[in-house]
Amino acid sequence: MNIDKEIDTRGLNCPLPILKAKKALADMKSGQLLKVVSTDAGSVRDFQAFAKQTGNELVEQQEVGPDFVHVLRRR
């Protein structure tokens, strides 16, 4: 997978990872991929809801050690 932009939101709690992702996506072109790394367990359901509400595609979610990794495709 070719990630176009990555943001590290480790140590931040809801809603900050979502807000930072929203800001990053605004600067991206349609179809580009954004990877968000978070330590907030609540971010899993937050990013699912965010993708549904905004129309951005949630391509992948995985737990890697203490981190939660979310990959979104810009609509």
PDB file of N, CA, C, O and CB in Angstrom:
ATOM      1  N   MET A   1       0.849  -1.178   0.000  1.00  0.00           N
ATOM      2  CA  MET A   1       0.000   0.000   0.000  1.00  0.00           C
ATOM      3  C   MET A   1       0.897   1.245   0.000  1.00  0.00           C
ATOM      4  O   MET A   1       1.848   1.342   0.776  1.00  0.00           O
ATOM      5  CB  MET A   1      -0.967  -0.004   1.232  1.00  0.00           C
ATOM      6  N   ASN A   2       0.580   2.174  -0.871  1.00  0.00           N
ATOM      7  CA  ASN A   2       1.386   3.381  -1.006  1.00  0.00           C
ATOM      8  C   ASN A   2       0.738   4.526  -0.222  1.00  0.00           C
ATOM      9  O   ASN A   2      -0.214   5.148  -0.694  1.00  0.00           O
ATOM     10  CB  ASN A   2       1.552   3.764  -2.500  1.00  0.00           C
ATOM     11  N   ILE A   3       1.261   4.799   0.975  1.00  0.00           N
ATOM     12  CA  ILE A   3       0.712   5.841   1.847  1.00  0.00           C
ATOM     13  C   ILE A   3       1.224   7.209   1.376  1.00  0.00           C
ATOM     14  O   ILE A   3       2.425   7.404   1.191  1.00  0.00           O
ATOM     15  CB  ILE A   3       1.104   5.585   3.345  1.00  0.00           C
ATOM     16  N   ASP A   4       0.294   8.148   1.187  1.00  0.00           N
ATOM     17  CA  ASP A   4       0.674   9.489   0.736  1.00  0.00           C
ATOM     18  C   ASP A   4       1.041  10.413   1.893  1.00  0.00           C
ATOM     19  O   ASP A   4       1.874  11.305   1.741  1.00  0.00           O
ATOM     20  CB  ASP A   4      -0.455  10.103  -0.063  1.00  0.00           C
ATOM     21  N   LYS A   5       0.416  10.195   3.047  1.00  0.00           N
ATOM     22  CA  LYS A   5       0.674  11.051   4.209  1.00  0.00           C
ATOM     23  C   LYS A   5       0.443  10.238   5.468  1.00  0.00           C
ATOM     24  O   LYS A   5      -0.467   9.411   5.522  1.00  0.00           O
ATOM     25  CB  LYS A   5      -0.234  12.323   4.195  1.00  0.00           C
ATOM     26  N   GLU A   6       1.271  10.472   6.485  1.00  0.00           N
ATOM     27  CA  GLU A   6       1.119   9.762   7.751  1.00  0.00           C
ATOM     28  C   GLU A   6       1.134  10.775   8.887  1.00  0.00           C
ATOM     29  O   GLU A   6       1.954  11.693   8.906  1.00  0.00           O
ATOM     30  CB  GLU A   6       2.244   8.700   7.940  1.00  0.00           C
ATOM     31  N   ILE A   7       0.211  10.597   9.839  1.00  0.00           N
ATOM     32  CA  ILE A   7       0.215  11.444  11.023  1.00  0.00           C
ATOM     33  C   ILE A   7       0.271  10.579  12.273  1.00  0.00           C
ATOM     34  O   ILE A   7      -0.331   9.508  12.339  1.00  0.00           O
ATOM     35  CB  ILE A   7      -1.027  12.358  11.049  1.00  0.00           C
ATOM     36  N   ASP A   8       1.000  11.065  13.252  1.00  0.00           N
ATOM     37  CA  ASP A   8       1.188  10.353  14.517  1.00  0.00           C
ATOM     38  C   ASP A   8       0.365  11.067  15.580  1.00  0.00           C
ATOM     39  O   ASP A   8       0.658  12.204  15.951  1.00  0.00           O
ATOM     40  CB  ASP A   8       2.706  10.286  14.923  1.00  0.00           C
ATOM     41  N   THR A   9      -0.666  10.384  16.064  1.00  0.00           N
ATOM     42  CA  THR A   9      -1.516  10.980  17.102  1.00  0.00           C
ATOM     43  C   THR A   9      -1.384  10.198  18.404  1.00  0.00           C
ATOM     44  O   THR A   9      -2.279  10.241  19.249  1.00  0.00           O
ATOM     45  CB  THR A   9      -2.995  11.018  16.646  1.00  0.00           C
ATOM     46  N   ARG A  10      -0.270   9.482  18.568  1.00  0.00           N
ATOM     47  CA  ARG A  10      -0.048   8.706  19.795  1.00  0.00           C
ATOM     48  C   ARG A  10      -0.061   9.631  21.007  1.00  0.00           C
ATOM     49  O   ARG A  10       0.525  10.713  20.986  1.00  0.00           O
ATOM     50  CB  ARG A  10       1.294   7.932  19.722  1.00  0.00           C
ATOM     51  N   GLY A  11      -0.741   9.185  22.067  1.00  0.00           N
ATOM     52  CA  GLY A  11      -0.821   9.974  23.296  1.00  0.00           C
ATOM     53  C   GLY A  11      -1.988  10.948  23.319  1.00  0.00           C
ATOM     54  O   GLY A  11      -2.278  11.548  24.354  1.00  0.00           O
ATOM     55  N   LEU A  12      -2.660  11.110  22.180  1.00  0.00           N
ATOM     56  CA  LEU A  12      -3.809  12.019  22.109  1.00  0.00           C
ATOM     57  C   LEU A  12      -5.100  11.210  22.232  1.00  0.00           C
ATOM     58  O   LEU A  12      -5.207  10.108  21.694  1.00  0.00           O
ATOM     59  CB  LEU A  12      -3.796  12.836  20.777  1.00  0.00           C
ATOM     60  N   ASN A  13      -6.062  11.761  22.936  1.00  0.00           N
ATOM     61  CA  ASN A  13      -7.348  11.089  23.090  1.00  0.00           C
ATOM     62  C   ASN A  13      -8.409  11.772  22.247  1.00  0.00           C
ATOM     63  O   ASN A  13      -8.246  12.909  21.805  1.00  0.00           O
ATOM     64  CB  ASN A  13      -7.774  11.064  24.560  1.00  0.00           C
ATOM     65  N   CYS A  14      -9.492  11.054  22.039  1.00  0.00           N
ATOM     66  CA  CYS A  14     -10.628  11.541  21.275  1.00  0.00           C
ATOM     67  C   CYS A  14     -11.047  12.930  21.785  1.00  0.00           C
ATOM     68  O   CYS A  14     -11.088  13.132  22.999  1.00  0.00           O
ATOM     69  CB  CYS A  14     -11.810  10.542  21.364  1.00  0.00           C
ATOM     70  N   PRO A  15     -11.351  13.868  20.927  1.00  0.00           N
ATOM     71  CA  PRO A  15     -11.495  13.756  19.475  1.00  0.00           C
ATOM     72  C   PRO A  15     -10.250  14.197  18.695  1.00  0.00           C
ATOM     73  O   PRO A  15     -10.323  14.353  17.476  1.00  0.00           O
ATOM     74  CB  PRO A  15     -12.672  14.573  19.029  1.00  0.00           C
ATOM     75  N   LEU A  16      -9.121  14.397  19.363  1.00  0.00           N
ATOM     76  CA  LEU A  16      -7.949  14.951  18.669  1.00  0.00           C
ATOM     77  C   LEU A  16      -7.450  14.129  17.481  1.00  0.00           C
ATOM     78  O   LEU A  16      -7.125  14.723  16.453  1.00  0.00           O
ATOM     79  CB  LEU A  16      -6.836  15.101  19.640  1.00  0.00           C
ATOM     80  N   PRO A  17      -7.370  12.782  17.559  1.00  0.00           N
ATOM     81  CA  PRO A  17      -6.935  12.046  16.360  1.00  0.00           C
ATOM     82  C   PRO A  17      -7.843  12.289  15.146  1.00  0.00           C
ATOM     83  O   PRO A  17      -7.362  12.403  14.019  1.00  0.00           O
ATOM     84  CB  PRO A  17      -6.887  10.555  16.664  1.00  0.00           C
ATOM     85  N   ILE A  18      -9.148  12.367  15.383  1.00  0.00           N
ATOM     86  CA  ILE A  18     -10.103  12.623  14.299  1.00  0.00           C
ATOM     87  C   ILE A  18      -9.908  14.032  13.738  1.00  0.00           C
ATOM     88  O   ILE A  18      -9.901  14.226  12.522  1.00  0.00           O
ATOM     89  CB  ILE A  18     -11.558  12.443  14.801  1.00  0.00           C
ATOM     90  N   LEU A  19      -9.751  15.007  14.623  1.00  0.00           N
ATOM     91  CA  LEU A  19      -9.573  16.389  14.162  1.00  0.00           C
ATOM     92  C   LEU A  19      -8.299  16.546  13.348  1.00  0.00           C
ATOM     93  O   LEU A  19      -8.294  17.241  12.331  1.00  0.00           O
ATOM     94  CB  LEU A  19      -9.548  17.348  15.351  1.00  0.00           C
ATOM     95  N   LYS A  20      -7.221  15.909  13.782  1.00  0.00           N
ATOM     96  CA  LYS A  20      -5.960  15.977  13.033  1.00  0.00           C
ATOM     97  C   LYS A  20      -6.084  15.265  11.686  1.00  0.00           C
ATOM     98  O   LYS A  20      -5.525  15.719  10.688  1.00  0.00           O
ATOM     99  CB  LYS A  20      -4.813  15.358  13.852  1.00  0.00           C
ATOM    100  N   ALA A  21      -6.815  14.152  11.659  1.00  0.00           N
ATOM    101  CA  ALA A  21      -7.035  13.437  10.400  1.00  0.00           C
ATOM    102  C   ALA A  21      -7.876  14.285   9.438  1.00  0.00           C
ATOM    103  O   ALA A  21      -7.598  14.344   8.241  1.00  0.00           O
ATOM    104  CB  ALA A  21      -7.730  12.079  10.664  1.00  0.00           C
ATOM    105  N   LYS A  22      -8.895  14.931   9.978  1.00  0.00           N
ATOM    106  CA  LYS A  22      -9.757  15.784   9.148  1.00  0.00           C
ATOM    107  C   LYS A  22      -8.946  16.906   8.505  1.00  0.00           C
ATOM    108  O   LYS A  22      -9.107  17.199   7.320  1.00  0.00           O
ATOM    109  CB  LYS A  22     -10.909  16.378   9.992  1.00  0.00           C
ATOM    110  N   LYS A  23      -8.073  17.530   9.296  1.00  0.00           N
ATOM    111  CA  LYS A  23      -7.216  18.611   8.794  1.00  0.00           C
ATOM    112  C   LYS A  23      -6.250  18.088   7.722  1.00  0.00           C
ATOM    113  O   LYS A  23      -6.044  18.735   6.695  1.00  0.00           O
ATOM    114  CB  LYS A  23      -6.423  19.256   9.957  1.00  0.00           C
ATOM    115  N   ALA A  24      -5.666  16.922   7.968  1.00  0.00           N
ATOM    116  CA  ALA A  24      -4.722  16.340   7.006  1.00  0.00           C
ATOM    117  C   ALA A  24      -5.432  15.983   5.694  1.00  0.00           C
ATOM    118  O   ALA A  24      -4.900  16.235   4.613  1.00  0.00           O
ATOM    119  CB  ALA A  24      -4.047  15.084   7.605  1.00  0.00           C
ATOM    120  N   LEU A  25      -6.627  15.400   5.790  1.00  0.00           N
ATOM    121  CA  LEU A  25      -7.377  15.020   4.594  1.00  0.00           C
ATOM    122  C   LEU A  25      -7.761  16.237   3.754  1.00  0.00           C
ATOM    123  O   LEU A  25      -7.834  16.149   2.528  1.00  0.00           O
ATOM    124  CB  LEU A  25      -8.630  14.247   4.986  1.00  0.00           C
ATOM    125  N   ALA A  26      -8.001  17.355   4.403  1.00  0.00           N
ATOM    126  CA  ALA A  26      -8.385  18.572   3.684  1.00  0.00           C
ATOM    127  C   ALA A  26      -7.272  19.041   2.746  1.00  0.00           C
ATOM    128  O   ALA A  26      -7.546  19.691   1.737  1.00  0.00           O
ATOM    129  CB  ALA A  26      -8.734  19.686   4.678  1.00  0.00           C
ATOM    130  N   ASP A  27      -6.028  18.715   3.070  1.00  0.00           N
ATOM    131  CA  ASP A  27      -4.882  19.128   2.252  1.00  0.00           C
ATOM    132  C   ASP A  27      -4.493  18.082   1.209  1.00  0.00           C
ATOM    133  O   ASP A  27      -3.509  18.256   0.489  1.00  0.00           O
ATOM    134  CB  ASP A  27      -3.693  19.417   3.143  1.00  0.00           C
ATOM    135  N   MET A  28      -5.258  17.007   1.129  1.00  0.00           N
ATOM    136  CA  MET A  28      -4.915  15.907   0.228  1.00  0.00           C
ATOM    137  C   MET A  28      -5.828  15.876  -0.990  1.00  0.00           C
ATOM    138  O   MET A  28      -6.920  16.444  -0.980  1.00  0.00           O
ATOM    139  CB  MET A  28      -4.990  14.575   0.965  1.00  0.00           C
ATOM    140  N   LYS A  29      -5.357  15.195  -2.048  1.00  0.00           N
ATOM    141  CA  LYS A  29      -6.146  15.041  -3.270  1.00  0.00           C
ATOM    142  C   LYS A  29      -7.023  13.793  -3.172  1.00  0.00           C
ATOM    143  O   LYS A  29      -6.723  12.872  -2.413  1.00  0.00           O
ATOM    144  CB  LYS A  29      -5.222  14.958  -4.513  1.00  0.00           C
ATOM    145  N   SER A  30      -8.084  13.773  -3.929  1.00  0.00           N
ATOM    146  CA  SER A  30      -8.991  12.632  -3.966  1.00  0.00           C
ATOM    147  C   SER A  30      -8.231  11.356  -4.333  1.00  0.00           C
ATOM    148  O   SER A  30      -7.441  11.342  -5.277  1.00  0.00           O
ATOM    149  CB  SER A  30     -10.134  12.884  -4.969  1.00  0.00           C
ATOM    150  N   GLY A  31      -8.482  10.285  -3.572  1.00  0.00           N
ATOM    151  CA  GLY A  31      -7.835   9.004  -3.843  1.00  0.00           C
ATOM    152  C   GLY A  31      -6.549   8.764  -3.070  1.00  0.00           C
ATOM    153  O   GLY A  31      -6.064   7.634  -3.010  1.00  0.00           O
ATOM    154  N   GLN A  32      -5.990   9.820  -2.476  1.00  0.00           N
ATOM    155  CA  GLN A  32      -4.751   9.651  -1.717  1.00  0.00           C
ATOM    156  C   GLN A  32      -5.027   8.956  -0.387  1.00  0.00           C
ATOM    157  O   GLN A  32      -6.135   9.023   0.145  1.00  0.00           O
ATOM    158  CB  GLN A  32      -4.075  11.012  -1.477  1.00  0.00           C
ATOM    159  N   LEU A  33      -3.998   8.287   0.141  1.00  0.00           N
ATOM    160  CA  LEU A  33      -4.136   7.535   1.388  1.00  0.00           C
ATOM    161  C   LEU A  33      -3.479   8.249   2.563  1.00  0.00           C
ATOM    162  O   LEU A  33      -2.356   8.745   2.466  1.00  0.00           O
ATOM    163  CB  LEU A  33      -3.537   6.150   1.230  1.00  0.00           C
ATOM    164  N   LEU A  34      -4.202   8.287   3.664  1.00  0.00           N
ATOM    165  CA  LEU A  34      -3.716   8.864   4.918  1.00  0.00           C
ATOM    166  C   LEU A  34      -3.625   7.759   5.956  1.00  0.00           C
ATOM    167  O   LEU A  34      -4.580   7.015   6.175  1.00  0.00           O
ATOM    168  CB  LEU A  34      -4.646  10.017   5.412  1.00  0.00           C
ATOM    169  N   LYS A  35      -2.454   7.659   6.597  1.00  0.00           N
ATOM    170  CA  LYS A  35      -2.264   6.694   7.675  1.00  0.00           C
ATOM    171  C   LYS A  35      -2.228   7.460   8.988  1.00  0.00           C
ATOM    172  O   LYS A  35      -1.477   8.424   9.137  1.00  0.00           O
ATOM    173  CB  LYS A  35      -0.955   5.854   7.472  1.00  0.00           C
ATOM    174  N   VAL A  36      -3.050   7.022   9.940  1.00  0.00           N
ATOM    175  CA  VAL A  36      -3.110   7.650  11.257  1.00  0.00           C
ATOM    176  C   VAL A  36      -2.715   6.601  12.296  1.00  0.00           C
ATOM    177  O   VAL A  36      -3.304   5.522  12.352  1.00  0.00           O
ATOM    178  CB  VAL A  36      -4.542   8.235  11.552  1.00  0.00           C
ATOM    179  N   VAL A  37      -1.716   6.926  13.119  1.00  0.00           N
ATOM    180  CA  VAL A  37      -1.288   6.032  14.185  1.00  0.00           C
ATOM    181  C   VAL A  37      -1.743   6.633  15.505  1.00  0.00           C
ATOM    182  O   VAL A  37      -1.453   7.791  15.805  1.00  0.00           O
ATOM    183  CB  VAL A  37       0.262   5.812  14.165  1.00  0.00           C
ATOM    184  N   SER A  38      -2.461   5.832  16.294  1.00  0.00           N
ATOM    185  CA  SER A  38      -3.053   6.317  17.545  1.00  0.00           C
ATOM    186  C   SER A  38      -2.844   5.290  18.651  1.00  0.00           C
ATOM    187  O   SER A  38      -2.661   4.101  18.388  1.00  0.00           O
ATOM    188  CB  SER A  38      -4.563   6.615  17.361  1.00  0.00           C
ATOM    189  N   THR A  39      -2.876   5.766  19.891  1.00  0.00           N
ATOM    190  CA  THR A  39      -2.829   4.852  21.043  1.00  0.00           C
ATOM    191  C   THR A  39      -4.188   4.802  21.742  1.00  0.00           C
ATOM    192  O   THR A  39      -4.350   4.087  22.731  1.00  0.00           O
ATOM    193  CB  THR A  39      -1.730   5.292  22.044  1.00  0.00           C
ATOM    194  N   ASP A  40      -5.155   5.550  21.238  1.00  0.00           N
ATOM    195  CA  ASP A  40      -6.494   5.605  21.836  1.00  0.00           C
ATOM    196  C   ASP A  40      -7.349   4.453  21.311  1.00  0.00           C
ATOM    197  O   ASP A  40      -7.684   4.418  20.127  1.00  0.00           O
ATOM    198  CB  ASP A  40      -7.177   6.968  21.534  1.00  0.00           C
ATOM    199  N   ALA A  41      -7.702   3.510  22.189  1.00  0.00           N
ATOM    200  CA  ALA A  41      -8.516   2.352  21.778  1.00  0.00           C
ATOM    201  C   ALA A  41      -9.857   2.786  21.193  1.00  0.00           C
ATOM    202  O   ALA A  41     -10.407   2.106  20.327  1.00  0.00           O
ATOM    203  CB  ALA A  41      -8.750   1.417  22.971  1.00  0.00           C
ATOM    204  N   GLY A  42     -10.379   3.904  21.661  1.00  0.00           N
ATOM    205  CA  GLY A  42     -11.649   4.421  21.149  1.00  0.00           C
ATOM    206  C   GLY A  42     -11.559   4.902  19.711  1.00  0.00           C
ATOM    207  O   GLY A  42     -12.581   5.103  19.054  1.00  0.00           O
ATOM    208  N   SER A  43     -10.343   5.086  19.222  1.00  0.00           N
ATOM    209  CA  SER A  43     -10.173   5.582  17.850  1.00  0.00           C
ATOM    210  C   SER A  43     -10.678   4.576  16.817  1.00  0.00           C
ATOM    211  O   SER A  43     -11.030   4.960  15.702  1.00  0.00           O
ATOM    212  CB  SER A  43      -8.700   5.902  17.583  1.00  0.00           C
ATOM    213  N   VAL A  44     -10.718   3.291  17.180  1.00  0.00           N
ATOM    214  CA  VAL A  44     -11.190   2.276  16.226  1.00  0.00           C
ATOM    215  C   VAL A  44     -12.623   2.585  15.805  1.00  0.00           C
ATOM    216  O   VAL A  44     -12.911   2.688  14.613  1.00  0.00           O
ATOM    217  CB  VAL A  44     -11.103   0.851  16.844  1.00  0.00           C
ATOM    218  N   ARG A  45     -13.516   2.732  16.769  1.00  0.00           N
ATOM    219  CA  ARG A  45     -14.909   3.028  16.407  1.00  0.00           C
ATOM    220  C   ARG A  45     -15.064   4.473  15.938  1.00  0.00           C
ATOM    221  O   ARG A  45     -15.925   4.762  15.107  1.00  0.00           O
ATOM    222  CB  ARG A  45     -15.840   2.761  17.601  1.00  0.00           C
ATOM    223  N   ASP A  46     -14.235   5.390  16.464  1.00  0.00           N
ATOM    224  CA  ASP A  46     -14.313   6.788  16.037  1.00  0.00           C
ATOM    225  C   ASP A  46     -14.020   6.926  14.547  1.00  0.00           C
ATOM    226  O   ASP A  46     -14.713   7.659  13.842  1.00  0.00           O
ATOM    227  CB  ASP A  46     -13.336   7.648  16.845  1.00  0.00           C
ATOM    228  N   PHE A  47     -12.986   6.218  14.062  1.00  0.00           N
ATOM    229  CA  PHE A  47     -12.636   6.324  12.644  1.00  0.00           C
ATOM    230  C   PHE A  47     -13.668   5.623  11.759  1.00  0.00           C
ATOM    231  O   PHE A  47     -13.880   6.032  10.617  1.00  0.00           O
ATOM    232  CB  PHE A  47     -11.246   5.730  12.395  1.00  0.00           C
ATOM    233  N   GLN A  48     -14.309   4.572  12.273  1.00  0.00           N
ATOM    234  CA  GLN A  48     -15.387   3.925  11.512  1.00  0.00           C
ATOM    235  C   GLN A  48     -16.540   4.906  11.315  1.00  0.00           C
ATOM    236  O   GLN A  48     -17.076   5.032  10.214  1.00  0.00           O
ATOM    237  CB  GLN A  48     -15.884   2.640  12.238  1.00  0.00           C
ATOM    238  N   ALA A  49     -16.918   5.599  12.389  1.00  0.00           N
ATOM    239  CA  ALA A  49     -18.004   6.584  12.315  1.00  0.00           C
ATOM    240  C   ALA A  49     -17.599   7.777  11.445  1.00  0.00           C
ATOM    241  O   ALA A  49     -18.402   8.277  10.658  1.00  0.00           O
ATOM    242  CB  ALA A  49     -18.392   7.066  13.731  1.00  0.00           C
ATOM    243  N   PHE A  50     -16.355   8.227  11.592  1.00  0.00           N
ATOM    244  CA  PHE A  50     -15.855   9.360  10.811  1.00  0.00           C
ATOM    245  C   PHE A  50     -15.922   9.053   9.312  1.00  0.00           C
ATOM    246  O   PHE A  50     -16.343   9.896   8.520  1.00  0.00           O
ATOM    247  CB  PHE A  50     -14.404   9.702  11.223  1.00  0.00           C
ATOM    248  N   ALA A  51     -15.508   7.846   8.931  1.00  0.00           N
ATOM    249  CA  ALA A  51     -15.524   7.466   7.511  1.00  0.00           C
ATOM    250  C   ALA A  51     -16.960   7.469   6.969  1.00  0.00           C
ATOM    251  O   ALA A  51     -17.203   7.957   5.865  1.00  0.00           O
ATOM    252  CB  ALA A  51     -14.879   6.065   7.315  1.00  0.00           C
ATOM    253  N   LYS A  52     -17.904   6.931   7.734  1.00  0.00           N
ATOM    254  CA  LYS A  52     -19.303   6.901   7.305  1.00  0.00           C
ATOM    255  C   LYS A  52     -19.862   8.308   7.144  1.00  0.00           C
ATOM    256  O   LYS A  52     -20.567   8.598   6.177  1.00  0.00           O
ATOM    257  CB  LYS A  52     -20.151   6.114   8.307  1.00  0.00           C
ATOM    258  N   GLN A  53     -19.541   9.181   8.097  1.00  0.00           N
ATOM    259  CA  GLN A  53     -20.091  10.543   8.087  1.00  0.00           C
ATOM    260  C   GLN A  53     -19.502  11.405   6.972  1.00  0.00           C
ATOM    261  O   GLN A  53     -20.201  12.247   6.408  1.00  0.00           O
ATOM    262  CB  GLN A  53     -19.841  11.211   9.427  1.00  0.00           C
ATOM    263  N   THR A  54     -18.221  11.201   6.649  1.00  0.00           N
ATOM    264  CA  THR A  54     -17.549  12.082   5.702  1.00  0.00           C
ATOM    265  C   THR A  54     -17.467  11.538   4.285  1.00  0.00           C
ATOM    266  O   THR A  54     -17.179  12.285   3.350  1.00  0.00           O
ATOM    267  CB  THR A  54     -16.183  12.368   6.185  1.00  0.00           C
ATOM    268  N   GLY A  55     -17.719  10.231   4.115  1.00  0.00           N
ATOM    269  CA  GLY A  55     -17.626   9.645   2.781  1.00  0.00           C
ATOM    270  C   GLY A  55     -16.213   9.236   2.400  1.00  0.00           C
ATOM    271  O   GLY A  55     -15.990   8.753   1.290  1.00  0.00           O
ATOM    272  N   ASN A  56     -15.256   9.420   3.300  1.00  0.00           N
ATOM    273  CA  ASN A  56     -13.907   8.922   3.060  1.00  0.00           C
ATOM    274  C   ASN A  56     -13.910   7.423   3.336  1.00  0.00           C
ATOM    275  O   ASN A  56     -14.625   6.952   4.221  1.00  0.00           O
ATOM    276  CB  ASN A  56     -12.848   9.665   3.953  1.00  0.00           C
ATOM    277  N   GLU A  57     -13.109   6.672   2.574  1.00  0.00           N
ATOM    278  CA  GLU A  57     -13.098   5.219   2.726  1.00  0.00           C
ATOM    279  C   GLU A  57     -12.101   4.793   3.798  1.00  0.00           C
ATOM    280  O   GLU A  57     -10.940   5.201   3.779  1.00  0.00           O
ATOM    281  CB  GLU A  57     -12.760   4.543   1.392  1.00  0.00           C
ATOM    282  N   LEU A  58     -12.564   3.971   4.728  1.00  0.00           N
ATOM    283  CA  LEU A  58     -11.680   3.391   5.729  1.00  0.00           C
ATOM    284  C   LEU A  58     -11.127   2.106   5.114  1.00  0.00           C
ATOM    285  O   LEU A  58     -11.803   1.078   5.083  1.00  0.00           O
ATOM    286  CB  LEU A  58     -12.434   3.117   7.107  1.00  0.00           C
ATOM    287  N   VAL A  59      -9.893   2.181   4.629  1.00  0.00           N
ATOM    288  CA  VAL A  59      -9.282   1.089   3.874  1.00  0.00           C
ATOM    289  C   VAL A  59      -8.824  -0.031   4.803  1.00  0.00           C
ATOM    290  O   VAL A  59      -8.971  -1.211   4.484  1.00  0.00           O
ATOM    291  CB  VAL A  59      -8.099   1.607   3.052  1.00  0.00           C
ATOM    292  N   GLU A  60      -8.274   0.341   5.941  1.00  0.00           N
ATOM    293  CA  GLU A  60      -7.694  -0.662   6.830  1.00  0.00           C
ATOM    294  C   GLU A  60      -7.641  -0.153   8.257  1.00  0.00           C
ATOM    295  O   GLU A  60      -7.444   1.038   8.497  1.00  0.00           O
ATOM    296  CB  GLU A  60      -6.296  -1.053   6.360  1.00  0.00           C
ATOM    297  N   GLN A  61      -7.819  -1.067   9.203  1.00  0.00           N
ATOM    298  CA  GLN A  61      -7.606  -0.786  10.627  1.00  0.00           C
ATOM    299  C   GLN A  61      -6.898  -1.996  11.202  1.00  0.00           C
ATOM    300  O   GLN A  61      -7.300  -3.135  10.964  1.00  0.00           O
ATOM    301  CB  GLN A  61      -8.967  -0.487  11.391  1.00  0.00           C
ATOM    302  N   GLN A  62      -5.836  -1.741  11.965  1.00  0.00           N
ATOM    303  CA  GLN A  62      -5.164  -2.856  12.619  1.00  0.00           C
ATOM    304  C   GLN A  62      -4.532  -2.409  13.919  1.00  0.00           C
ATOM    305  O   GLN A  62      -4.241  -1.232  14.130  1.00  0.00           O
ATOM    306  CB  GLN A  62      -4.111  -3.463  11.703  1.00  0.00           C
ATOM    307  N   GLU A  63      -4.330  -3.384  14.776  1.00  0.00           N
ATOM    308  CA  GLU A  63      -3.676  -3.139  16.056  1.00  0.00           C
ATOM    309  C   GLU A  63      -2.251  -3.656  15.923  1.00  0.00           C
ATOM    310  O   GLU A  63      -2.028  -4.830  15.629  1.00  0.00           O
ATOM    311  CB  GLU A  63      -4.442  -3.834  17.255  1.00  0.00           C
ATOM    312  N   VAL A  64      -1.291  -2.767  16.143  1.00  0.00           N
ATOM    313  CA  VAL A  64       0.123  -3.135  16.045  1.00  0.00           C
ATOM    314  C   VAL A  64       0.763  -2.818  17.390  1.00  0.00           C
ATOM    315  O   VAL A  64       1.109  -1.671  17.670  1.00  0.00           O
ATOM    316  CB  VAL A  64       0.851  -2.371  14.864  1.00  0.00           C
ATOM    317  N   GLY A  65       0.914  -3.843  18.213  1.00  0.00           N
ATOM    318  CA  GLY A  65       1.422  -3.618  19.564  1.00  0.00           C
ATOM    319  C   GLY A  65       0.467  -2.708  20.313  1.00  0.00           C
ATOM    320  O   GLY A  65      -0.732  -2.979  20.382  1.00  0.00           O
ATOM    321  N   PRO A  66       1.001  -1.613  20.883  1.00  0.00           N
ATOM    322  CA  PRO A  66       0.133  -0.683  21.625  1.00  0.00           C
ATOM    323  C   PRO A  66      -0.583   0.320  20.720  1.00  0.00           C
ATOM    324  O   PRO A  66      -1.389   1.119  21.198  1.00  0.00           O
ATOM    325  CB  PRO A  66       0.952   0.071  22.654  1.00  0.00           C
ATOM    326  N   ASP A  67      -0.297   0.283  19.422  1.00  0.00           N
ATOM    327  CA  ASP A  67      -0.831   1.285  18.488  1.00  0.00           C
ATOM    328  C   ASP A  67      -2.022   0.758  17.692  1.00  0.00           C
ATOM    329  O   ASP A  67      -2.153  -0.438  17.432  1.00  0.00           O
ATOM    330  CB  ASP A  67       0.260   1.739  17.528  1.00  0.00           C
ATOM    331  N   PHE A  68      -2.874   1.692  17.321  1.00  0.00           N
ATOM    332  CA  PHE A  68      -3.995   1.415  16.425  1.00  0.00           C
ATOM    333  C   PHE A  68      -3.706   2.183  15.141  1.00  0.00           C
ATOM    334  O   PHE A  68      -3.508   3.397  15.164  1.00  0.00           O
ATOM    335  CB  PHE A  68      -5.396   1.833  17.065  1.00  0.00           C
ATOM    336  N   VAL A  69      -3.684   1.469  14.030  1.00  0.00           N
ATOM    337  CA  VAL A  69      -3.329   2.071  12.734  1.00  0.00           C
ATOM    338  C   VAL A  69      -4.581   2.112  11.864  1.00  0.00           C
ATOM    339  O   VAL A  69      -5.261   1.104  11.673  1.00  0.00           O
ATOM    340  CB  VAL A  69      -2.176   1.267  12.021  1.00  0.00           C
ATOM    341  N   HIS A  70      -4.862   3.292  11.346  1.00  0.00           N
ATOM    342  CA  HIS A  70      -6.041   3.512  10.486  1.00  0.00           C
ATOM    343  C   HIS A  70      -5.546   4.062   9.153  1.00  0.00           C
ATOM    344  O   HIS A  70      -4.700   4.955   9.113  1.00  0.00           O
ATOM    345  CB  HIS A  70      -7.083   4.504  11.158  1.00  0.00           C
ATOM    346  N   VAL A  71      -6.080   3.521   8.069  1.00  0.00           N
ATOM    347  CA  VAL A  71      -5.732   4.029   6.738  1.00  0.00           C
ATOM    348  C   VAL A  71      -7.033   4.480   6.072  1.00  0.00           C
ATOM    349  O   VAL A  71      -7.981   3.708   5.928  1.00  0.00           O
ATOM    350  CB  VAL A  71      -4.983   2.929   5.866  1.00  0.00           C
ATOM    351  N   LEU A  72      -7.047   5.742   5.673  1.00  0.00           N
ATOM    352  CA  LEU A  72      -8.225   6.339   5.033  1.00  0.00           C
ATOM    353  C   LEU A  72      -7.886   6.772   3.611  1.00  0.00           C
ATOM    354  O   LEU A  72      -6.795   7.277   3.347  1.00  0.00           O
ATOM    355  CB  LEU A  72      -8.745   7.546   5.853  1.00  0.00           C
ATOM    356  N   ARG A  73      -8.836   6.567   2.700  1.00  0.00           N
ATOM    357  CA  ARG A  73      -8.674   7.061   1.332  1.00  0.00           C
ATOM    358  C   ARG A  73      -9.543   8.312   1.182  1.00  0.00           C
ATOM    359  O   ARG A  73     -10.746   8.292   1.443  1.00  0.00           O
ATOM    360  CB  ARG A  73      -9.067   5.959   0.267  1.00  0.00           C
ATOM    361  N   ARG A  74      -8.900   9.393   0.757  1.00  0.00           N
ATOM    362  CA  ARG A  74      -9.611  10.669   0.586  1.00  0.00           C
ATOM    363  C   ARG A  74     -10.677  10.535  -0.488  1.00  0.00           C
ATOM    364  O   ARG A  74     -10.410  10.013  -1.571  1.00  0.00           O
ATOM    365  CB  ARG A  74      -8.627  11.806   0.222  1.00  0.00           C
ATOM    366  N   ARG A  75     -11.876  11.001  -0.195  1.00  0.00           N
ATOM    367  CA  ARG A  75     -12.963  10.918  -1.169  1.00  0.00           C
ATOM    368  C   ARG A  75     -12.761  11.896  -2.309  1.00  0.00           C
ATOM    369  O   ARG A  75     -13.585  11.960  -3.222  1.00  0.00           O
ATOM    370  CB  ARG A  75     -14.301  11.179  -0.496  1.00  0.00           C
TER     371      ARG A  75
END
